[in-house]
Amino acid sequence: MPWGEGQRRRCSRLQEIMDEKNLDLVVVGSPKNIFYFTGYITAHLYMPSMLLVFRVDEPVLITGAADKELAARKFGGEVLEYVNYSLDTRMRPYPNLAVETSRKILARFKPENGRIGYEGWGLNSAMLHELVRSFKGADLQDISQDILWMRISKDEDELEELRKAGRLNDLAYGLAKRVALEGKTEVDIYSYVQSELIKEVGGYQYFYGDIVSGERCVNIGGPPTRRVLRNGETVILDLWVVTGEYWSDTCRTFVVGGKPSPEQDKVFKVLIEVLKAGEDVLRPGVTGAEVYKAVYDAIDRAGYGKYFPHHAGHCLGLEAWEPPYFIPGDNTPLRENSVCTLEPGIYFSEIGGVRLENNYVVRRDGVEVLNRFPLEP
């Protein structure tokens, strides 16, 4: 069977949650979570799909006919197709086609406990109405939060994709540094890096982020503009690269001309030490609030607390921001194999702004750092 070991394991864990909650069926509707459990995600602009996970039977994937071969290569369960494109009758498929196809399965399924789970955050309402119609009187439970909690700890196949994303992110900084020169624009940096990454991977590559320079750094972030770089200014590059649906989200700050002022140099050294202070507390069981406090306190001890206005980091994976979030009010604990960022920053007009950020795998005895590009300007 082509189904990946990681995806099978995650489906089994979902079935364990179903056992705990006495759920006979769970319907997953968001592309990212379907990918999480099956390894399949469409490259088509319009392709509604759904995953039906049964407590005791093999799951069933529903998608368009144009993707059936791809789905069958990735997913070992049954794949049901609908006609997503027909020159005579149809150009764009809507969710009702996937819902109508699901009736073939739902009509022969008899729930034992009368309890059905669904991904409310990602399921089209047409499917929710179908569940109500098909299972009159059933107890419908939204398990979106349960799936989100599942994703906090990463499996080895996920970690490998995150490592690949981290390596591409490092490459992006090397490319960016070549063109972060006086007279170039923020858009020059973005367009050059995007072009070179596409050549590196040999096809489409998602790449974006905050690229701000000079006085724009005080505003923390923003998309690249035609603003021209000048010597002595800082350039904040908070770059995002996605590989195999998994994100890398890191930040480096360059000084145009390569010679930081004494105050800029001091801030860089402080933030490098702040990253170390944050790394020291990244352990399973530590909450997002505790990580934030460790980062903020390290900045504050250096006298820059009032210049650190944002979160201290977050977890990531299939999405750029996943829990726990490193903010004062998040009491969600990290888990072993959580993947997270630390992103301390200091911003005021005399320096412009400096932010440094790395990605980490949380281990019981320390962290695995996923980035190797130097932190220094």
C-alpha positions in Angstrom: 0.0 0.0 0.0 1.3 3.5 -0.8 0.0 5.1 2.4 2.9 6.6 4.3 3.7 5.3 7.8 3.3 8.7 9.3 -0.1 9.3 7.9 -1.3 5.8 8.9 0.0 6.4 12.5 -1.9 9.8 12.6 -5.1 8.1 11.4 -4.7 5.5 14.2 -4.3 8.2 16.7 -7.4 9.9 15.5 -9.2 6.6 15.8 -8.0 6.4 19.4 -9.6 9.8 20.1 -12.7 8.5 18.5 -12.7 5.5 20.9 -12.4 7.9 23.8 -15.3 10.0 22.6 -17.4 7.1 21.3 -17.4 8.6 17.8 -18.4 6.3 15.0 -17.3 8.5 12.2 -15.2 11.7 11.7 -15.4 13.8 8.6 -12.3 16.0 7.8 -12.7 18.8 5.2 -9.7 21.2 5.2 -7.0 20.4 2.6 -4.2 20.7 5.2 -5.8 18.2 7.6 -6.7 15.8 4.8 -3.0 15.9 3.8 -2.0 15.4 7.5 -3.9 12.1 7.5 -3.5 10.9 3.9 -0.5 12.5 2.3 -2.8 13.8 -0.5 -3.4 17.5 -1.3 -4.6 18.8 -4.6 -2.7 21.1 -6.9 -5.9 22.1 -8.7 -7.3 25.6 -8.0 -10.8 24.1 -7.5 -11.0 20.5 -6.1 -13.3 20.0 -3.0 -12.3 16.9 -1.1 -13.3 15.1 2.1 -11.9 12.4 4.3 -14.2 10.0 6.1 -12.5 8.2 9.1 -14.3 5.3 10.7 -13.7 4.0 14.1 -13.3 0.4 13.0 -13.1 0.4 9.2 -10.5 1.9 6.7 -11.0 5.6 5.9 -12.4 6.8 2.6 -11.1 9.8 0.6 -13.5 11.6 -1.7 -12.0 13.9 -4.5 -12.3 14.8 -8.1 -11.6 12.4 -10.9 -8.6 14.5 -12.2 -6.9 13.7 -8.9 -7.8 10.1 -8.4 -4.4 8.7 -9.6 -2.5 11.1 -7.4 -4.8 10.3 -4.4 -4.3 6.6 -5.0 -0.5 7.0 -5.1 -0.5 8.7 -1.7 -3.4 7.1 0.2 -3.9 3.5 0.9 -7.6 3.5 1.7 -10.6 3.7 -0.7 -10.8 6.6 -3.0 -14.2 7.7 -4.4 -14.2 10.2 -7.3 -16.7 12.6 -8.7 -16.5 14.3 -12.2 -14.8 17.6 -11.6 -14.5 18.6 -15.2 -16.5 17.7 -18.3 -16.5 19.6 -21.6 -20.2 19.0 -21.9 -21.5 19.7 -18.4 -19.0 21.0 -15.9 -16.0 23.3 -15.6 -15.7 24.1 -11.9 -16.6 21.6 -9.2 -18.4 22.8 -6.0 -18.6 21.1 -2.7 -22.0 19.6 -3.4 -20.3 17.1 -5.8 -18.2 15.7 -3.0 -21.2 15.6 -0.7 -23.3 13.8 -3.3 -20.5 11.2 -3.6 -20.3 10.8 0.1 -23.9 9.5 0.1 -22.6 6.2 -1.4 -20.7 5.6 1.8 -23.1 7.2 4.3 -26.1 5.2 3.0 -24.5 1.9 4.0 -22.9 3.1 7.2 -24.8 2.3 10.4 -23.3 4.2 13.5 -23.3 2.1 16.7 -23.1 5.0 19.2 -25.0 7.7 17.3 -22.1 10.1 17.7 -20.5 11.7 14.7 -17.4 14.0 14.7 -16.6 16.6 12.1 -14.0 19.2 11.5 -16.1 22.3 11.9 -13.2 24.7 11.1 -12.7 23.2 7.7 -15.8 21.3 6.6 -18.1 22.9 4.1 -21.6 23.5 5.6 -23.2 21.4 2.8 -21.5 18.3 4.3 -22.6 19.2 7.8 -26.2 19.4 6.5 -25.8 16.0 4.9 -24.6 14.5 8.2 -27.7 15.9 9.9 -29.9 14.5 7.1 -28.3 11.1 7.0 -28.1 10.5 10.7 -31.2 12.0 12.2 -30.9 12.5 16.0 -27.1 11.8 16.0 -24.9 13.7 18.4 -22.6 15.8 16.2 -19.3 17.0 17.8 -16.8 19.4 16.4 -13.4 17.9 16.9 -11.4 20.7 15.2 -9.6 21.5 18.5 -8.6 17.8 19.0 -7.0 17.6 15.6 -5.1 20.9 16.3 -3.8 19.4 19.5 -2.7 16.3 17.7 -0.6 18.4 15.4 1.5 20.0 18.2 3.9 17.0 18.3 5.5 16.1 15.0 6.2 12.7 13.5 9.5 11.9 11.9 8.2 12.3 8.3 7.0 15.8 9.3 10.3 16.7 10.9 12.1 15.7 7.8 10.0 18.1 5.7 10.6 20.8 8.3 14.4 20.2 8.1 14.2 20.6 4.3 12.2 23.8 4.7 14.9 25.1 7.1 17.7 24.3 4.6 15.9 26.2 1.9 15.3 29.1 4.3 19.0 29.3 5.0 19.7 29.3 1.2 17.3 32.2 0.9 19.3 34.3 3.4 22.5 33.7 1.5 20.8 34.8 -1.7 19.3 37.9 0.0 22.6 39.0 1.4 24.1 39.2 -2.2 21.6 41.9 -3.1 20.9 43.7 0.2 23.2 46.5 -1.0 23.1 50.2 -1.2 21.0 51.3 -4.2 19.0 48.1 -4.3 15.3 48.0 -3.3 13.4 45.7 -1.0 11.6 44.4 -4.1 15.0 43.6 -5.7 15.8 41.4 -2.7 12.4 39.6 -2.9 12.4 39.0 -6.7 16.0 37.8 -6.8 15.5 35.3 -4.0 12.2 34.0 -5.4 13.8 33.5 -8.8 16.8 31.6 -7.5 14.7 29.4 -5.2 12.6 28.4 -8.1 15.7 27.4 -10.0 17.0 25.5 -7.0 13.9 23.3 -6.6 13.1 23.1 -10.3 9.5 24.3 -10.1 7.0 26.3 -8.1 8.3 27.3 -4.7 6.3 29.3 -2.1 8.4 32.1 -0.7 7.4 35.3 1.0 7.8 37.3 4.2 8.5 40.6 5.9 11.2 42.6 4.0 11.6 46.1 5.5 14.5 48.5 5.7 15.5 51.7 7.3 12.7 53.6 9.1 10.2 50.8 8.0 11.9 48.5 10.4 10.4 50.4 13.4 7.0 49.1 12.1 8.3 45.6 12.7 7.3 44.1 9.3 5.5 44.4 6.0 5.8 43.4 2.4 8.7 44.5 0.2 8.4 47.9 -1.5 10.5 50.0 -4.0 12.2 51.7 -1.1 15.9 52.1 -1.9 18.5 50.7 0.7 21.1 53.1 2.1 24.4 52.2 3.9 24.2 51.8 7.6 20.5 50.9 7.6 19.1 47.6 9.0 17.1 45.3 6.7 14.7 42.9 8.5 14.1 39.7 6.5 11.5 37.5 8.2 11.3 34.8 5.5 8.9 32.0 5.0 9.6 28.9 2.8 7.2 25.9 2.5 8.4 22.4 1.5 6.0 19.5 1.3 3.3 21.7 2.9 5.5 22.3 6.0 6.7 25.8 6.9 10.0 27.4 7.8 9.6 30.8 9.4 12.9 32.5 10.5 14.4 36.0 10.6 17.7 37.6 10.0 18.7 41.3 10.0 21.4 42.7 7.8 23.2 46.0 8.0 23.6 47.6 4.5 27.3 47.9 3.9 28.1 45.3 6.6 29.3 47.6 9.3 26.9 48.0 12.2 27.0 51.1 14.4 28.1 50.6 18.0 24.4 50.6 19.1 23.3 48.2 16.4 26.2 45.9 17.3 25.1 46.0 20.9 21.5 45.1 20.0 22.7 42.2 17.8 24.7 40.8 20.7 21.9 41.2 23.1 19.4 39.3 20.8 21.9 36.5 20.2 22.0 36.0 24.0 18.2 36.3 24.2 17.9 33.4 21.7 20.1 31.3 24.0 18.0 32.2 27.0 14.9 31.1 25.1 16.5 27.9 23.9 17.3 27.0 27.5 13.6 26.8 28.4 12.3 25.0 25.3 11.4 21.7 26.9 8.2 19.5 26.9 5.7 20.7 29.4 6.8 24.3 29.3 4.0 26.7 28.4 3.9 29.4 25.8 3.6 32.0 28.6 6.8 30.6 30.3 8.7 30.8 27.0 7.5 34.4 26.5 8.6 35.4 30.0 12.1 33.9 29.5 12.6 35.9 26.2 11.1 39.1 27.5 13.0 39.0 30.8 16.3 38.5 28.9 15.6 41.6 26.8 14.4 43.6 29.7 17.6 42.8 31.7 19.6 44.3 28.9 17.5 47.5 29.2 15.4 47.1 26.0 12.1 45.7 27.4 10.1 48.7 26.2 11.3 48.1 22.6 10.0 44.6 22.4 6.3 44.9 21.5 5.3 41.5 20.0 5.1 37.8 20.7 8.3 35.8 21.4 7.6 33.1 18.9 5.1 30.2 18.2 4.9 26.7 17.0 4.6 25.9 13.3 4.1 23.0 11.0 1.5 22.7 8.3 0.7 26.3 9.1 3.0 29.2 9.9 1.4 29.8 13.3 0.4 26.8 15.4 0.0 26.5 19.2 1.5 27.0 21.7 1.9 30.7 21.0 4.7 32.4 23.0 2.5 35.2 24.5 1.8 36.0 28.2 -1.7 34.4 28.2 -1.0 31.0 26.5 -0.8 28.2 29.0 -0.6 25.4 26.4 2.4 23.2 27.0 5.0 22.3 24.5 5.4 18.6 23.7 8.3 16.4 22.7 8.9 17.0 19.0 7.0 20.2 18.9 8.6 22.6 16.3 8.7 26.2 17.2 10.3 29.6 16.5 11.9 32.1 18.8 11.8 35.6 17.4 13.0 38.4 19.8 13.3 41.8 18.3 14.2 45.4 19.4 13.0 48.4 17.5 13.7 52.1 17.9 14.7 54.9 15.5 18.4 55.1 16.4 19.0 51.6 15.1 15.9 51.0 12.9 15.2 47.6 14.2 16.7 44.1 14.6 14.9 40.8 14.8 16.5 37.3 14.9 14.6 34.1 14.6 15.4 30.4 14.5 13.3 27.2 14.3 13.7 24.4 16.8 12.6 20.8 17.5 11.8 20.5 21.2 13.6 17.5 22.8 13.6 16.3 26.4 17.3 17.0 26.7 17.6 20.2 24.6 16.7 21.5 21.2 17.5 20.6 17.6 18.2 23.9 15.7 16.9 23.7 12.2 18.8 26.8 10.8 22.5 27.3 10.2 22.7 30.7 8.6 24.7 33.1 10.8 22.9 35.4 13.2 25.4 38.2 13.0 24.9 41.1 10.6 
